[in-house]
Amino acid sequence: MNVDQVLDAKGLACPMPIVKTKKAMNNLETGQILEVQTTDKGAKSDLTAWTKSTGHILLDSKEEDSMFTFYIQKG
C-alpha cells in the first residue's frame, strides 16, 4: 500500500488521535492515504465511526504489540 503520510498518535488519549487525524486529512488530496499509528484502544471504534461519518475510507487496520495502525483513504 502506498502511504502518502504517516501520523504518529502513539501515547495520545481520546479524543486526540481523532483530532490529529482530522487535521492530517485536511492536508491530503482526495484518494491519498494516511497511516495512523496509535496506542489508544478506543481508536478502533472511534476511527471506524469517524471515517464513515466523514466520507473517508478505512482501507485496513491492524493491531501489533499494543499498537494500532489504520490506513485511511481521503474520500
All heavy atoms as a GROMACS GRO file, in nm:
protein
  576
    1MET      N    1   0.084  -0.118   0.000
    1MET     CA    2   0.000   0.000   0.000
    1MET      C    3   0.089   0.124   0.000
    1MET      O    4   0.182   0.133   0.078
    1MET     CB    5  -0.088  -0.004   0.126
    1MET     CG    6  -0.188   0.106   0.129
    1MET     SD    7  -0.307   0.097   0.267
    1MET     CE    8  -0.353  -0.073   0.269
    2ASN      N    9   0.060   0.216  -0.087
    2ASN     CA   10   0.137   0.340  -0.095
    2ASN      C   11   0.078   0.442   0.000
    2ASN      O   12  -0.028   0.498  -0.024
    2ASN     CB   13   0.134   0.396  -0.238
    2ASN     CG   14   0.212   0.309  -0.334
    2ASN    OD1   15   0.305   0.241  -0.293
    2ASN    ND2   16   0.175   0.311  -0.459
    3VAL      N   17   0.148   0.468   0.109
    3VAL     CA   18   0.103   0.564   0.209
    3VAL      C   19   0.160   0.701   0.176
    3VAL      O   20   0.279   0.714   0.146
    3VAL     CB   21   0.149   0.518   0.350
    3VAL    CG1   22   0.118   0.623   0.454
    3VAL    CG2   23   0.085   0.385   0.386
    4ASP      N   24   0.075   0.802   0.179
    4ASP     CA   25   0.119   0.938   0.146
    4ASP      C   26   0.168   1.016   0.268
    4ASP      O   27   0.250   1.106   0.256
    4ASP     CB   28   0.004   1.014   0.078
    4ASP     CG   29  -0.034   0.951  -0.055
    4ASP    OD1   30   0.046   0.962  -0.149
    4ASP    OD2   31  -0.140   0.886  -0.063
    5GLN      N   32   0.116   0.981   0.386
    5GLN     CA   33   0.157   1.049   0.508
    5GLN      C   34   0.138   0.954   0.626
    5GLN      O   35   0.044   0.874   0.627
    5GLN     CB   36   0.072   1.175   0.530
    5GLN     CG   37   0.116   1.256   0.650
    5GLN     CD   38   0.034   1.384   0.665
    5GLN    OE1   39  -0.030   1.431   0.573
    5GLN    NE2   40   0.036   1.442   0.784
    6VAL      N   41   0.228   0.963   0.724
    6VAL     CA   42   0.218   0.883   0.847
    6VAL      C   43   0.193   0.978   0.963
    6VAL      O   44   0.261   1.079   0.979
    6VAL     CB   45   0.347   0.802   0.871
    6VAL    CG1   46   0.338   0.727   1.003
    6VAL    CG2   47   0.372   0.706   0.756
    7LEU      N   48   0.093   0.944   1.044
    7LEU     CA   49   0.060   1.023   1.163
    7LEU      C   50   0.094   0.941   1.286
    7LEU      O   51   0.038   0.833   1.306
    7LEU     CB   52  -0.089   1.059   1.164
    7LEU     CG   53  -0.141   1.125   1.291
    7LEU    CD1   54  -0.074   1.260   1.314
    7LEU    CD2   55  -0.292   1.141   1.286
    8ASP      N   56   0.184   0.991   1.368
    8ASP     CA   57   0.222   0.925   1.492
    8ASP      C   58   0.136   0.982   1.605
    8ASP      O   59   0.161   1.093   1.651
    8ASP     CB   60   0.370   0.946   1.520
    8ASP     CG   61   0.416   0.876   1.648
    8ASP    OD1   62   0.332   0.819   1.720
    8ASP    OD2   63   0.538   0.879   1.674
    9ALA      N   64   0.035   0.906   1.646
    9ALA     CA   65  -0.054   0.948   1.756
    9ALA      C   66  -0.035   0.856   1.876
    9ALA      O   67  -0.123   0.847   1.962
    9ALA     CB   68  -0.198   0.948   1.708
   10LYS      N   69   0.080   0.790   1.883
   10LYS     CA   70   0.106   0.699   1.994
   10LYS      C   71   0.116   0.777   2.125
   10LYS      O   72   0.174   0.885   2.129
   10LYS     CB   73   0.235   0.619   1.969
   10LYS     CG   74   0.226   0.527   1.849
   10LYS     CD   75   0.349   0.437   1.834
   10LYS     CE   76   0.475   0.507   1.793
   10LYS     NZ   77   0.487   0.545   1.655
   11GLY      N   78   0.056   0.720   2.231
   11GLY     CA   79   0.061   0.783   2.362
   11GLY      C   80  -0.047   0.888   2.385
   11GLY      O   81  -0.059   0.940   2.494
   12LEU      N   82  -0.124   0.917   2.282
   12LEU     CA   83  -0.231   1.016   2.296
   12LEU      C   84  -0.363   0.948   2.331
   12LEU      O   85  -0.395   0.844   2.276
   12LEU     CB   86  -0.248   1.094   2.165
   12LEU     CG   87  -0.127   1.173   2.117
   12LEU    CD1   88  -0.156   1.238   1.983
   12LEU    CD2   89  -0.087   1.278   2.220
   13ALA      N   90  -0.438   1.008   2.422
   13ALA     CA   91  -0.567   0.953   2.462
   13ALA      C   92  -0.679   1.022   2.385
   13ALA      O   93  -0.662   1.132   2.334
   13ALA     CB   94  -0.587   0.972   2.612
   14CYS      N   95  -0.792   0.955   2.380
   14CYS     CA   96  -0.911   1.008   2.314
   14CYS      C   97  -0.941   1.146   2.371
   14CYS      O   98  -0.931   1.164   2.493
   14CYS     CB   99  -1.027   0.912   2.338
   14CYS     SG  100  -1.176   0.957   2.252
   15PRO      N  101  -0.973   1.244   2.294
   15PRO     CA  102  -1.004   1.241   2.150
   15PRO      C  103  -0.888   1.282   2.060
   15PRO      O  104  -0.908   1.304   1.941
   15PRO     CB  105  -1.116   1.344   2.140
   15PRO     CG  106  -1.075   1.452   2.236
   15PRO     CD  107  -1.010   1.376   2.352
   16MET      N  108  -0.767   1.293   2.114
   16MET     CA  109  -0.656   1.346   2.036
   16MET      C  110  -0.622   1.268   1.909
   16MET      O  111  -0.593   1.331   1.806
   16MET     CB  112  -0.532   1.363   2.124
   16MET     CG  113  -0.545   1.475   2.227
   16MET     SD  114  -0.608   1.631   2.159
   16MET     CE  115  -0.475   1.677   2.051
   17PRO      N  116  -0.627   1.134   1.907
   17PRO     CA  117  -0.600   1.066   1.779
   17PRO      C  118  -0.696   1.110   1.668
   17PRO      O  119  -0.654   1.128   1.553
   17PRO     CB  120  -0.617   0.918   1.814
   17PRO     CG  121  -0.578   0.910   1.958
   17PRO     CD  122  -0.635   1.037   2.018
   18ILE      N  123  -0.823   1.130   1.702
   18ILE     CA  124  -0.921   1.175   1.602
   18ILE      C  125  -0.892   1.319   1.560
   18ILE      O  126  -0.895   1.353   1.442
   18ILE     CB  127  -1.065   1.165   1.658
   18ILE    CG1  128  -1.103   1.019   1.676
   18ILE    CG2  129  -1.165   1.237   1.568
   18ILE    CD1  130  -1.135   0.944   1.550
   19VAL      N  131  -0.862   1.404   1.656
   19VAL     CA  132  -0.832   1.545   1.627
   19VAL      C  133  -0.712   1.555   1.533
   19VAL      O  134  -0.715   1.627   1.432
   19VAL     CB  135  -0.808   1.624   1.758
   19VAL    CG1  136  -0.756   1.763   1.728
   19VAL    CG2  137  -0.934   1.630   1.841
   20LYS      N  138  -0.607   1.482   1.564
   20LYS     CA  139  -0.485   1.485   1.481
   20LYS      C  140  -0.512   1.423   1.343
   20LYS      O  141  -0.459   1.470   1.243
   20LYS     CB  142  -0.371   1.413   1.552
   20LYS     CG  143  -0.332   1.480   1.681
   20LYS     CD  144  -0.186   1.514   1.679
   20LYS     CE  145  -0.147   1.581   1.807
   20LYS     NZ  146  -0.067   1.697   1.786
   21THR      N  147  -0.592   1.316   1.340
   21THR     CA  148  -0.626   1.253   1.212
   21THR      C  149  -0.703   1.350   1.123
   21THR      O  150  -0.674   1.363   1.004
   21THR     CB  151  -0.710   1.125   1.235
   21THR    OG1  152  -0.632   1.031   1.310
   21THR    CG2  153  -0.751   1.061   1.103
   22LYS      N  154  -0.798   1.422   1.181
   22LYS     CA  155  -0.876   1.520   1.105
   22LYS      C  156  -0.786   1.627   1.045
   22LYS      O  157  -0.798   1.661   0.928
   22LYS     CB  158  -0.982   1.583   1.195
   22LYS     CG  159  -1.072   1.681   1.124
   22LYS     CD  160  -1.175   1.740   1.220
   22LYS     CE  161  -1.274   1.829   1.151
   22LYS     NZ  162  -1.220   1.943   1.079
   23LYS      N  163  -0.693   1.679   1.126
   23LYS     CA  164  -0.601   1.782   1.076
   23LYS      C  165  -0.513   1.728   0.964
   23LYS      O  166  -0.490   1.795   0.864
   23LYS     CB  167  -0.514   1.833   1.191
   23LYS     CG  168  -0.585   1.927   1.284
   23LYS     CD  169  -0.491   1.983   1.388
   23LYS     CE  170  -0.563   2.081   1.477
   23LYS     NZ  171  -0.477   2.136   1.580
   24ALA      N  172  -0.464   1.606   0.980
   24ALA     CA  173  -0.378   1.546   0.878
   24ALA      C  174  -0.455   1.523   0.749
   24ALA      O  175  -0.403   1.545   0.640
   24ALA     CB  176  -0.318   1.415   0.929
   25MET      N  177  -0.580   1.479   0.759
   25MET     CA  178  -0.661   1.454   0.640
   25MET      C  179  -0.687   1.582   0.562
   25MET      O  180  -0.697   1.579   0.440
   25MET     CB  181  -0.794   1.387   0.678
   25MET     CG  182  -0.780   1.245   0.728
   25MET     SD  183  -0.700   1.132   0.613
   25MET     CE  184  -0.837   1.087   0.509
   26ASN      N  185  -0.696   1.694   0.632
   26ASN     CA  186  -0.720   1.822   0.565
   26ASN      C  187  -0.604   1.859   0.472
   26ASN      O  188  -0.623   1.937   0.378
   26ASN     CB  189  -0.740   1.934   0.668
   26ASN     CG  190  -0.875   1.924   0.736
   26ASN    OD1  191  -0.968   1.863   0.686
   26ASN    ND2  192  -0.885   1.983   0.854
   27ASN      N  193  -0.486   1.804   0.498
   27ASN     CA  194  -0.368   1.835   0.416
   27ASN      C  195  -0.349   1.740   0.299
   27ASN      O  196  -0.256   1.758   0.219
   27ASN     CB  197  -0.242   1.834   0.503
   27ASN     CG  198  -0.244   1.942   0.608
   27ASN    OD1  199  -0.296   2.051   0.585
   27ASN    ND2  200  -0.191   1.914   0.724
   28LEU      N  201  -0.434   1.637   0.290
   28LEU     CA  202  -0.420   1.538   0.181
   28LEU      C  203  -0.517   1.569   0.068
   28LEU      O  204  -0.619   1.635   0.086
   28LEU     CB  205  -0.449   1.397   0.235
   28LEU     CG  206  -0.351   1.341   0.337
   28LEU    CD1  207  -0.396   1.203   0.381
   28LEU    CD2  208  -0.210   1.334   0.281
   29GLU      N  209  -0.482   1.518  -0.050
   29GLU     CA  210  -0.570   1.528  -0.166
   29GLU      C  211  -0.662   1.406  -0.168
   29GLU      O  212  -0.628   1.300  -0.115
   29GLU     CB  213  -0.486   1.530  -0.295
   29GLU     CG  214  -0.386   1.644  -0.304
   29GLU     CD  215  -0.452   1.779  -0.319
   29GLU    OE1  216  -0.558   1.788  -0.382
   29GLU    OE2  217  -0.396   1.877  -0.265
   30THR      N  218  -0.776   1.418  -0.233
   30THR     CA  219  -0.868   1.306  -0.246
   30THR      C  220  -0.795   1.186  -0.307
   30THR      O  221  -0.722   1.201  -0.405
   30THR     CB  222  -0.988   1.346  -0.335
   30THR    OG1  223  -1.055   1.455  -0.273
   30THR    CG2  224  -1.086   1.230  -0.352
   31GLY      N  225  -0.814   1.070  -0.244
   31GLY     CA  226  -0.750   0.947  -0.292
   31GLY      C  227  -0.619   0.914  -0.223
   31GLY      O  228  -0.571   0.802  -0.230
   32GLN      N  229  -0.559   1.012  -0.155
   32GLN     CA  230  -0.434   0.985  -0.085
   32GLN      C  231  -0.462   0.907   0.044
   32GLN      O  232  -0.573   0.909   0.097
   32GLN     CB  233  -0.360   1.115  -0.054
   32GLN     CG  234  -0.299   1.179  -0.177
   32GLN     CD  235  -0.211   1.298  -0.142
   32GLN    OE1  236  -0.250   1.386  -0.067
   32GLN    NE2  237  -0.091   1.299  -0.199
   33ILE      N  238  -0.358   0.840   0.094
   33ILE     CA  239  -0.373   0.751   0.208
   33ILE      C  240  -0.292   0.801   0.328
   33ILE      O  241  -0.174   0.833   0.315
   33ILE     CB  242  -0.331   0.608   0.170
   33ILE    CG1  243  -0.422   0.555   0.058
   33ILE    CG2  244  -0.335   0.514   0.293
   33ILE    CD1  245  -0.378   0.424   0.000
   34LEU      N  246  -0.359   0.802   0.443
   34LEU     CA  247  -0.296   0.839   0.569
   34LEU      C  248  -0.281   0.713   0.655
   34LEU      O  249  -0.377   0.637   0.672
   34LEU     CB  250  -0.384   0.940   0.644
   34LEU     CG  251  -0.337   0.981   0.784
   34LEU    CD1  252  -0.208   1.061   0.776
   34LEU    CD2  253  -0.445   1.061   0.855
   35GLU      N  254  -0.162   0.691   0.707
   35GLU     CA  255  -0.139   0.583   0.803
   35GLU      C  256  -0.139   0.646   0.942
   35GLU      O  257  -0.062   0.737   0.970
   35GLU     CB  258  -0.004   0.515   0.777
   35GLU     CG  259   0.029   0.408   0.879
   35GLU     CD  260   0.164   0.343   0.855
   35GLU    OE1  261   0.200   0.318   0.737
   35GLU    OE2  262   0.237   0.320   0.954
   36VAL      N  263  -0.228   0.597   1.028
   36VAL     CA  264  -0.238   0.648   1.164
   36VAL      C  265  -0.187   0.541   1.260
   36VAL      O  266  -0.235   0.428   1.257
   36VAL     CB  267  -0.384   0.684   1.201
   36VAL    CG1  268  -0.393   0.738   1.343
   36VAL    CG2  269  -0.443   0.783   1.102
   37GLN      N  270  -0.091   0.577   1.344
   37GLN     CA  271  -0.036   0.485   1.444
   37GLN      C  272  -0.077   0.537   1.581
   37GLN      O  273  -0.050   0.652   1.614
   37GLN     CB  274   0.116   0.480   1.435
   37GLN     CG  275   0.166   0.436   1.300
   37GLN     CD  276   0.317   0.453   1.287
   37GLN    OE1  277   0.382   0.517   1.370
   37GLN    NE2  278   0.372   0.395   1.182
   38THR      N  279  -0.144   0.451   1.660
   38THR     CA  280  -0.190   0.493   1.792
   38THR      C  281  -0.186   0.378   1.891
   38THR      O  282  -0.188   0.261   1.850
   38THR     CB  283  -0.333   0.552   1.785
   38THR    OG1  284  -0.372   0.598   1.915
   38THR    CG2  285  -0.434   0.451   1.734
   39THR      N  286  -0.180   0.411   2.018
   39THR     CA  287  -0.185   0.311   2.124
   39THR      C  288  -0.318   0.318   2.198
   39THR      O  289  -0.341   0.243   2.292
   39THR     CB  290  -0.069   0.332   2.224
   39THR    OG1  291  -0.068   0.469   2.265
   39THR    CG2  292   0.065   0.298   2.161
   40ASP      N  293  -0.407   0.407   2.156
   40ASP     CA  294  -0.538   0.424   2.218
   40ASP      C  295  -0.632   0.312   2.175
   40ASP      O  296  -0.667   0.302   2.057
   40ASP     CB  297  -0.596   0.561   2.180
   40ASP     CG  298  -0.734   0.587   2.239
   40ASP    OD1  299  -0.770   0.519   2.338
   40ASP    OD2  300  -0.804   0.674   2.187
   41LYS      N  301  -0.675   0.228   2.272
   41LYS     CA  302  -0.760   0.113   2.239
   41LYS      C  303  -0.895   0.156   2.184
   41LYS      O  304  -0.956   0.083   2.106
   41LYS     CB  305  -0.780   0.025   2.362
   41LYS     CG  306  -0.654  -0.044   2.404
   41LYS     CD  307  -0.676  -0.139   2.518
   41LYS     CE  308  -0.542  -0.197   2.557
   41LYS     NZ  309  -0.546  -0.328   2.605
   42GLY      N  310  -0.942   0.272   2.221
   42GLY     CA  311  -1.071   0.321   2.172
   42GLY      C  312  -1.065   0.370   2.029
   42GLY      O  313  -1.169   0.396   1.967
   43ALA      N  314  -0.946   0.382   1.975
   43ALA     CA  315  -0.931   0.437   1.840
   43ALA      C  316  -0.996   0.350   1.734
   43ALA      O  317  -1.043   0.401   1.632
   43ALA     CB  318  -0.783   0.458   1.807
   44LYS      N  319  -1.001   0.218   1.756
   44LYS     CA  320  -1.060   0.131   1.654
   44LYS      C  321  -1.205   0.168   1.627
   44LYS      O  322  -1.244   0.192   1.513
   44LYS     CB  323  -1.048  -0.016   1.695
   44LYS     CG  324  -1.101  -0.107   1.588
   44LYS     CD  325  -1.052  -0.248   1.602
   44LYS     CE  326  -1.096  -0.326   1.479
   44LYS     NZ  327  -1.016  -0.438   1.451
   45SER      N  328  -1.284   0.178   1.732
   45SER     CA  329  -1.424   0.215   1.712
   45SER      C  330  -1.438   0.362   1.674
   45SER      O  331  -1.520   0.398   1.589
   45SER     CB  332  -1.507   0.185   1.837
   45SER     OG  333  -1.458   0.256   1.948
   46ASP      N  334  -1.354   0.448   1.734
   46ASP     CA  335  -1.361   0.591   1.704
   46ASP      C  336  -1.327   0.621   1.558
   46ASP      O  337  -1.400   0.693   1.490
   46ASP     CB  338  -1.266   0.670   1.794
   46ASP     CG  339  -1.307   0.669   1.940
   46ASP    OD1  340  -1.423   0.632   1.970
   46ASP    OD2  341  -1.224   0.705   2.025
   47LEU      N  342  -1.216   0.566   1.510
   47LEU     CA  343  -1.174   0.594   1.372
   47LEU      C  344  -1.267   0.528   1.270
   47LEU      O  345  -1.292   0.585   1.163
   47LEU     CB  346  -1.030   0.551   1.349
   47LEU     CG  347  -0.926   0.648   1.405
   47LEU    CD1  348  -0.786   0.588   1.398
   47LEU    CD2  349  -0.928   0.781   1.333
   48THR      N  350  -1.320   0.411   1.303
   48THR     CA  351  -1.416   0.345   1.213
   48THR      C  352  -1.540   0.432   1.196
   48THR      O  353  -1.584   0.457   1.084
   48THR     CB  354  -1.454   0.205   1.267
   48THR    OG1  355  -1.337   0.126   1.277
   48THR    CG2  356  -1.553   0.136   1.176
   49ALA      N  357  -1.594   0.479   1.306
   49ALA     CA  358  -1.713   0.565   1.301
   49ALA      C  359  -1.682   0.698   1.234
   49ALA      O  360  -1.762   0.748   1.154
   49ALA     CB  361  -1.766   0.588   1.442
   50TRP      N  362  -1.566   0.755   1.264
   50TRP     CA  363  -1.529   0.884   1.207
   50TRP      C  364  -1.515   0.877   1.056
   50TRP      O  365  -1.563   0.965   0.984
   50TRP     CB  366  -1.399   0.934   1.272
   50TRP     CG  367  -1.355   1.067   1.220
   50TRP    CD1  368  -1.401   1.188   1.257
   50TRP    CD2  369  -1.258   1.091   1.118
   50TRP    NE1  370  -1.339   1.288   1.185
   50TRP    CE2  371  -1.250   1.230   1.099
   50TRP    CE3  372  -1.177   1.008   1.041
   50TRP    CZ2  373  -1.164   1.288   1.007
   50TRP    CZ3  374  -1.091   1.066   0.949
   50TRP    CH2  375  -1.086   1.204   0.933
   51THR      N  376  -1.450   0.771   1.005
   51THR     CA  377  -1.432   0.761   0.860
   51THR      C  378  -1.567   0.747   0.789
   51THR      O  379  -1.588   0.808   0.684
   51THR     CB  380  -1.341   0.642   0.820
   51THR    OG1  381  -1.391   0.523   0.878
   51THR    CG2  382  -1.199   0.664   0.863
   52LYS      N  383  -1.659   0.672   0.850
   52LYS     CA  384  -1.792   0.656   0.789
   52LYS      C  385  -1.867   0.789   0.788
   52LYS      O  386  -1.934   0.822   0.689
   52LYS     CB  387  -1.874   0.552   0.864
   52LYS     CG  388  -1.829   0.411   0.837
   52LYS     CD  389  -1.916   0.311   0.910
   52LYS     CE  390  -1.865   0.170   0.882
   52LYS     NZ  391  -1.939   0.069   0.957
   53SER      N  392  -1.856   0.866   0.895
   53SER     CA  393  -1.932   0.991   0.904
   53SER      C  394  -1.873   1.103   0.818
   53SER      O  395  -1.942   1.199   0.787
   53SER     CB  396  -1.941   1.038   1.050
   53SER     OG  397  -1.816   1.082   1.097
   54THR      N  398  -1.745   1.091   0.780
   54THR     CA  399  -1.680   1.197   0.703
   54THR      C  400  -1.665   1.165   0.555
   54THR      O  401  -1.620   1.249   0.478
   54THR     CB  402  -1.541   1.228   0.760
   54THR    OG1  403  -1.464   1.107   0.760
   54THR    CG2  404  -1.550   1.283   0.901
   55GLY      N  405  -1.697   1.041   0.516
   55GLY     CA  406  -1.686   1.005   0.375
   55GLY      C  407  -1.549   0.954   0.335
   55GLY      O  408  -1.522   0.932   0.218
   56HIS      N  409  -1.460   0.934   0.433
   56HIS     CA  410  -1.330   0.875   0.404
   56HIS      C  411  -1.343   0.723   0.408
   56HIS      O  412  -1.446   0.670   0.452
   56HIS     CB  413  -1.225   0.924   0.504
   56HIS     CG  414  -1.210   1.073   0.509
   56HIS    ND1  415  -1.186   1.148   0.396
   56HIS    CD2  416  -1.217   1.160   0.612
   56HIS    CE1  417  -1.178   1.276   0.429
   56HIS    NE2  418  -1.197   1.286   0.560
   57ILE      N  419  -1.241   0.652   0.365
   57ILE     CA  420  -1.249   0.506   0.358
   57ILE      C  421  -1.141   0.444   0.446
   57ILE      O  422  -1.021   0.471   0.428
   57ILE     CB  423  -1.229   0.459   0.212
   57ILE    CG1  424  -1.334   0.523   0.122
   57ILE    CG2  425  -1.234   0.307   0.203
   57ILE    CD1  426  -1.299   0.518  -0.026
   58LEU      N  427  -1.184   0.360   0.540
   58LEU     CA  428  -1.089   0.285   0.622
   58LEU      C  429  -1.050   0.161   0.542
   58LEU      O  430  -1.128   0.068   0.528
   58LEU     CB  431  -1.152   0.245   0.756
   58LEU     CG  432  -1.063   0.167   0.852
   58LEU    CD1  433  -0.938   0.247   0.888
   58LEU    CD2  434  -1.139   0.128   0.977
   59LEU      N  435  -0.930   0.165   0.484
   59LEU     CA  436  -0.885   0.057   0.396
   59LEU      C  437  -0.844  -0.067   0.473
   59LEU      O  438  -0.868  -0.180   0.429
   59LEU     CB  439  -0.768   0.104   0.310
   59LEU     CG  440  -0.795   0.221   0.216
   59LEU    CD1  441  -0.666   0.267   0.152
   59LEU    CD2  442  -0.896   0.181   0.110
   60ASP      N  443  -0.779  -0.047   0.587
   60ASP     CA  444  -0.727  -0.161   0.664
   60ASP      C  445  -0.690  -0.112   0.804
   60ASP      O  446  -0.668   0.007   0.826
   60ASP     CB  447  -0.603  -0.218   0.594
   60ASP     CG  448  -0.565  -0.356   0.645
   60ASP    OD1  449  -0.646  -0.420   0.716
   60ASP    OD2  450  -0.454  -0.400   0.613
   61SER      N  451  -0.686  -0.207   0.896
   61SER     CA  452  -0.637  -0.176   1.031
   61SER      C  453  -0.574  -0.302   1.086
   61SER      O  454  -0.609  -0.414   1.047
   61SER     CB  455  -0.751  -0.129   1.121
   61SER     OG  456  -0.847  -0.231   1.141
   62LYS      N  457  -0.478  -0.282   1.176
   62LYS     CA  458  -0.412  -0.397   1.238
   62LYS      C  459  -0.367  -0.360   1.378
   62LYS      O  460  -0.350  -0.243   1.410
   62LYS     CB  461  -0.295  -0.446   1.153
   62LYS     CG  462  -0.182  -0.345   1.138
   62LYS     CD  463  -0.073  -0.397   1.046
   62LYS     CE  464   0.035  -0.291   1.028
   62LYS     NZ  465   0.140  -0.333   0.938
   63GLU      N  466  -0.351  -0.464   1.461
   63GLU     CA  467  -0.302  -0.446   1.597
   63GLU      C  468  -0.179  -0.531   1.613
   63GLU      O  469  -0.178  -0.649   1.579
   63GLU     CB  470  -0.408  -0.488   1.698
   63GLU     CG  471  -0.362  -0.474   1.840
   63GLU     CD  472  -0.466  -0.519   1.942
   63GLU    OE1  473  -0.579  -0.554   1.902
   63GLU    OE2  474  -0.433  -0.521   2.061
   64GLU      N  475  -0.074  -0.470   1.664
   64GLU     CA  476   0.052  -0.541   1.683
   64GLU      C  477   0.125  -0.482   1.803
   64GLU      O  478   0.156  -0.363   1.804
   64GLU     CB  479   0.136  -0.528   1.556
   64GLU     CG  480   0.257  -0.617   1.551
   64GLU     CD  481   0.328  -0.606   1.416
   64GLU    OE1  482   0.262  -0.626   1.313
   64GLU    OE2  483   0.447  -0.575   1.417
   65ASP      N  484   0.150  -0.565   1.905
   65ASP     CA  485   0.222  -0.522   2.024
   65ASP      C  486   0.164  -0.395   2.086
   65ASP      O  487   0.234  -0.297   2.110
   65ASP     CB  488   0.371  -0.499   1.993
   65ASP     CG  489   0.440  -0.627   1.948
   65ASP    OD1  490   0.400  -0.736   1.994
   65ASP    OD2  491   0.532  -0.617   1.866
   66SER      N  492   0.032  -0.393   2.107
   66SER     CA  493  -0.039  -0.281   2.170
   66SER      C  494  -0.039  -0.154   2.086
   66SER      O  495  -0.071  -0.046   2.135
   66SER     CB  496   0.018  -0.249   2.308
   66SER     OG  497   0.006  -0.360   2.393
   67MET      N  498   0.000  -0.164   1.959
   67MET     CA  499  -0.008  -0.050   1.869
   67MET      C  500  -0.111  -0.081   1.760
   67MET      O  501  -0.113  -0.190   1.705
   67MET     CB  502   0.126  -0.018   1.803
   67MET     CG  503   0.118   0.111   1.724
   67MET     SD  504   0.274   0.165   1.655
   67MET     CE  505   0.273   0.080   1.501
   68PHE      N  506  -0.195   0.016   1.735
   68PHE     CA  507  -0.297   0.003   1.633
   68PHE      C  508  -0.256   0.088   1.513
   68PHE      O  509  -0.216   0.203   1.530
   68PHE     CB  510  -0.433   0.050   1.687
   68PHE     CG  511  -0.476  -0.024   1.810
   68PHE    CD1  512  -0.440   0.021   1.937
   68PHE    CD2  513  -0.552  -0.139   1.800
   68PHE    CE1  514  -0.477  -0.047   2.051
   68PHE    CE2  515  -0.592  -0.209   1.914
   68PHE     CZ  516  -0.553  -0.163   2.039
   69THR      N  517  -0.268   0.032   1.394
   69THR     CA  518  -0.234   0.104   1.273
   69THR      C  519  -0.356   0.104   1.182
   69THR      O  520  -0.418   0.000   1.159
   69THR     CB  521  -0.116   0.039   1.201
   69THR    OG1  522  -0.006   0.029   1.293
   69THR    CG2  523  -0.071   0.122   1.082
   70PHE      N  524  -0.392   0.221   1.132
   70PHE     CA  525  -0.507   0.238   1.045
   70PHE      C  526  -0.463   0.301   0.914
   70PHE      O  527  -0.376   0.389   0.913
   70PHE     CB  528  -0.612   0.329   1.112
   70PHE     CG  529  -0.658   0.279   1.244
   70PHE    CD1  530  -0.592   0.315   1.360
   70PHE    CD2  531  -0.767   0.194   1.253
   70PHE    CE1  532  -0.633   0.268   1.484
   70PHE    CE2  533  -0.809   0.147   1.376
   70PHE     CZ  534  -0.743   0.183   1.492
   71TYR      N  535  -0.523   0.255   0.806
   71TYR     CA  536  -0.495   0.311   0.673
   71TYR      C  537  -0.624   0.373   0.622
   71TYR      O  538  -0.722   0.302   0.596
   71TYR     CB  539  -0.444   0.202   0.578
   71TYR     CG  540  -0.316   0.140   0.629
   71TYR    CD1  541  -0.319   0.026   0.708
   71TYR    CD2  542  -0.193   0.196   0.600
   71TYR    CE1  543  -0.202  -0.030   0.757
   71TYR    CE2  544  -0.075   0.141   0.648
   71TYR     CZ  545  -0.080   0.027   0.726
   71TYR     OH  546   0.035  -0.028   0.775
   72ILE      N  547  -0.625   0.505   0.611
   72ILE     CA  548  -0.746   0.578   0.575
   72ILE      C  549  -0.723   0.653   0.444
   72ILE      O  550  -0.627   0.729   0.431
   72ILE     CB  551  -0.785   0.678   0.684
   72ILE    CG1  552  -0.801   0.605   0.819
   72ILE    CG2  553  -0.912   0.753   0.646
   72ILE    CD1  554  -0.815   0.698   0.938
   73GLN      N  555  -0.814   0.630   0.350
   73GLN     CA  556  -0.805   0.698   0.221
   73GLN      C  557  -0.900   0.816   0.223
   73GLN      O  558  -1.017   0.803   0.263
   73GLN     CB  559  -0.843   0.604   0.107
   73GLN     CG  560  -0.827   0.667  -0.030
   73GLN     CD  561  -0.851   0.566  -0.141
   73GLN    OE1  562  -0.940   0.483  -0.130
   73GLN    NE2  563  -0.774   0.575  -0.246
   74LYS      N  564  -0.850   0.931   0.180
   74LYS     CA  565  -0.934   1.051   0.178
   74LYS      C  566  -1.040   1.037   0.071
   74LYS      O  567  -1.011   1.005  -0.043
   74LYS     CB  568  -0.849   1.177   0.153
   74LYS     CG  569  -0.933   1.304   0.160
   74LYS     CD  570  -0.848   1.426   0.173
   74LYS     CE  571  -0.938   1.547   0.184
   74LYS     NZ  572  -0.861   1.665   0.219
   75GLY      N  573  -1.165   1.060   0.112
   75GLY     CA  574  -1.278   1.047   0.021
   75GLY      C  575  -1.313   1.177  -0.046
   75GLY      O  576  -1.254   1.279  -0.026
   0.00000   0.00000   0.00000
